[in-house]
Amino acid sequence: MSRAIHTKHSQLRMSQRAISEADVQALLSWGDLRHEKGAEIYVGTKATAEILVGEGRSRQEADRIKGKYLVLKDQTILTVAHRHH
């Protein structure tokens, strides 16, 4: 995937929610892709964490991705957040 563009809103949410650019790139590369209302939702799952461990990331770092998601539309990241169960 080509590099997505951040909105000011997504940058603010990353800062507020302690979601790193590495987290964003991991979601875009290996997150579970869902389509809703014309947008792409990338969700960090257990499977995403396992892929990250396989890519050489520490278990602790990989587990941080679980429960995070981002919303992408037209190659623009609209927001990033943590899922609440």
N, C-alpha and C positions, 0 to 999 in steps of 0.2 A: 504494500500500500504506500502511496506517496504520502509525504508529510502533511498532516492535517493542520489547519489554521485554528488558533485559539481565538475565541471572543474575549473581550474584557471580562465578561461575566464568568467564563470558564476559568480564566486566570485567577480571578478573585476567589472563586469556589475552591480551586486547588489550594490556594494559600490558607483559606479558612478551615479546610478539611484535611490538611496535611497529606494531600495526594500529590506525589511527585511526578515529574515529567517521565521518569522511568516507569512508574505505574501506568501512566497514560499510554506509553508506547507498548507496554506488555499487554494492556487491554486491547489495543488496536491490532496487535499481532496474534494474540492467542486467546482473547476473550470469547465467550459464547455470544454469537451474533444473533440478535433478534430484530425484527422489523415491526415498528409501531408508528402509526400516523405519519408515514412518509419519512421517518427518521430511522437510523440504525442505532441500536442500543448494544453496546459491548459490555458484557458482564463477566466479572472475575468469579470463577467457580473453583471447586476442588480440582477439577481436571486442568484448569488454567495453572493452578499452583503446581501440580505435578509436572506439567510441561516446563515451567520455569526451573524447577529442581533439575530436570533433565538437561536444561540449558546451562547448568552450572551455578544457579543462584542458590543461596543458603535457604534452608527450610523456613527460617524465620522471615526472611525477605519474601519468599514465595507465598507464604501464608497471609501476608499483608494484603495481597491482591484479592483474596476471597471477600465477596460482599461489596466490592467497589464496582461502579459502572460509569460509563460516559455515554452521552448522546451526541451523535454525529449526523449532520445533514449537509449535503453538498460540500463535502470535504472540510466542514467547519465544525469544531467541537463547541457545542452549545453549553454544556454543563457537565460536571463530574460530581459524583456523590457516593455515599455509602448506602447500601440497601438496608432497610429496616424491616425486620421480620415480624 
